[in-house]
Amino acid sequence: MGIYDVDATLLIKRVAEELKKESVIKAPAWSAYAKTGMSRERAPVQEDWWFVRSASILRKLFILGPVGTQKLRNAYGGRKNEGMAPEHVYPGGGSNIRKILQQLEKSGFAKQAQKEVHKGRIITPRGQQLLENVSSQIMKEQGLVLPATPKVEHKEAAKEDAPAAGEEKIIKKPKAPRKPRAPKKKEEVAVPAQ
């Protein structure tokens, strides 16, 4: 998987360009004026920040597995400058994350699922394919090549135990049990007489 092998910033930028082509993913009117969390002082300066955040969330869904809004709020939060007072950590804004997750779900890049006790949204095969296609393009441009994975053939247990023609079967001897160590003798400390 080339998703882990390419620069995350470049991957997110390229995936954002692909998400702009989707008709479902659109920035709402309020996104130009809204802050992305309590720890921020102003609204984002980038005009296409909605698509960049969407691409970043899509990547987080791939990496973190079933993830909900609260976990993503913690990931996109930050420290707030309180002036002379100590800084505090605040989670990111939940409305933009929630709307982006809903848009990714409508477009078929994410879906709701539950793995054991964890519940939230996961990436779909369509979303994973988008990430892999973009990462493979980046790898080709940069000249990166992943090593081929060796093919593992599943054999029956009887065939594995039998030695091949012309080979001797190596039998490993079981290790002898360890001898218990003798307990250490306690040293007597001389107490001076008074």
N, C-alpha and C positions, 0 to 999 in steps of 0.2 A: 504494500500500500504506500503510494507516494505521498499521501496526505501528511504523514508525519515527517517526510523527508524534505519537503520544500519549506521555504520561509513562510510563516503564518501570515505576516502582513501582506506579502505579495499574493498569497492564495486568497485572502479575504477580499483584496482589491479586485482581483479577477472574477471571483464569484459574484461580487456586487454588480459588476458589469453585466454578467449573465442574468442576474435577478432583475435588472432593469427591463429586460425583454419580456418578463412575465407580466401578464395583464392583471393578475390578482394582487401582486405586491405593489402597493402604491402608498406614498407617504400621505397621511391625513393633513388637513389644512392647519391644524394646531401644531404640527411638528416643527414648523419654522420658528415658533415662539417659545416652545416648551423646553425646560431644562431636562436633562436626562437623569437627574437625581438631586437629592438635597445637598450633596457635597459639592455640587457645581455652582459657579457664580453666574454663568450666562448660558444661553442656549447654544447648541453646537454651531460652529462657524461654517462647516462644510455644508454645501447645499444638498449633497446626496448622502448625508449621514444615515438616513433611514435604511438605505440599501446596504451600506457598510455594516450597520448594526445587524441587519437581517443575515448577511453572510457570516458574520461573527457568531451569531446565535446558531446558525446551521452547523457551523464547525463544532461549536460546543456540544450540540446534540449528538454529533458523531462521536466525540471523545468521551463525554460524561455518561452517555446512556440515558435511561429514563430520568429526565430532569424536569423540575417544575419552575414556576415563576419565581418562587422565593430563593431557590438556589442560584438562579441566574441574576436576581437582584443583588445577592451577596457578591457574585462574581464581577458585576459591573458597578459596584459601589466604590467608595473611596473616603479619604480623610477630608474633613471639612476644616477650612482655616477659620479658627475662632478668634483671630486677633491675638491679644495677650493671653487669653485663656488656652488651656490645653486642647489639642485637636481631638476630635472624636470621629470614629468610623461610622458612616451611614450607608445603608443599602442604596442601590440605584433605583430609579423610578420604575414602578411596576406597570404603569399603563402602557408605555411604549413597548416593553418586553412582551406583555400579554397580547397586544395587538399584532406584533410581529409573529408571535407563535401561532395566532389564529390565521394570519395570512399564509404562513408556511404550510399550515395544515390544509387550508383550502386549495393551495396550489399543488398539493401532493408531495411535498418535500418532507413533511413530518406527520406523525400520527400519535395518538395517545395509546399508551401501553403500560403494562405492569410486569415487572420482573421481581419475583419473590415479594419482598415488602416494599420495594421502591416503585413508586407510581409517578408517571409524568409523560412527557413527550419524547419520542425517539425519532431517529432519522429513518426515512423509508428507503427502499432500494433506489428510487428515482433521485432522491437527495444525495445518496451516497455515490451514485453514478455521476452526478454533476460535479461533486467534489473530486472524484477520481479523474474525470476527464480533464478538468482544469489543472489539477496537479500534474498529470502526465504531460500536458502541453508545456507547463513551466519547466518540468524536468528535461524535456526535449530541447527547449530553448537554452537551458543552462548546460546541457551536455551531461546530465546526471544519468547514470544507468544503475538500476538495482540488480543485485546478483540474482540469478535464477534460483528458484527454490527447488531442492531435490525432490524427486517423486518418490513417495513411500508406497511400496506395494504391500498389501496385506496378505500374509500367507497363513495357512493353517498351522496350528501349533505343532502337529506331527512333522510337517515339512521343515519347520525351523529347527527342531531338535535333531533331525537327521543330518549328518555331515554331508557336504557336497563331495562329488567324485574326486578322489585324490587328496582329500583333506582329512586330518585326524580330528576327532572330537576332543575338545579340551574340557577336562573335568576339573572343576574348582573344588578344592578341599574346604570344608567348613572351618572357620576359625575356632581355635580353642578358646574356651571361656576364660576370662581374666581371673587371676587369683585375687582374692580380697586383700587389701592392704592392711597391714598391722596398724592398730591405733597408735597414735603418737603418745609418747609418755609425757606426762605433765611434769614440768620442771618445778621443783620445790624452791620457793623463794624464802630466803632466810630473813626472819624478822628480828631486828635488833632488840636485845633485851633491855629493859629499863630498870 
